[in-house]
Amino acid sequence: MFQVTTLIGDAEKVEKELIKNPPPSEADIEAAKALVKEKGEAVAQLKSAKAGKAEIIASVAELNKAKENLSRLEERSKLKPGIPQKDGKIHYSQGVFARQAFLTVSGQLQVKTYGCAVCSVYTFGPTF
């Protein structure tokens, strides 16, 4: 039987992406967290000072952008090269079948290997 998985192709894509665009460092993530905190404090100050609605909306939009940027950085920092593993075993839930899957070997496939070794090979039975 042959094992079927899409995890290898996905792992190769992740590796190429990490080479082209390396994951953020801890310093980058901490800087993004500090920016989110700073933007949050700015929104709080504007609200407590009873600033204009337009100013508060603009400040909240900046805060949301900073939060989105932080979440993207945190997500990229979790990317690891290679096939996903859990407890030292391949983690199949991220593949197409969401579990370990196999293809069965038909008689015709086996005949191809025998055909290389001997001259005359015949098959019979249901074939698909």
Beta strands, then each sheet from edge to edge (+ up, - down):
strand 1: 2-4
strand 2: 85-86
strand 3: 89-90
strand 4: 101-103
sheet 1: 1+ 4-
sheet 2: 2+ 3-
end
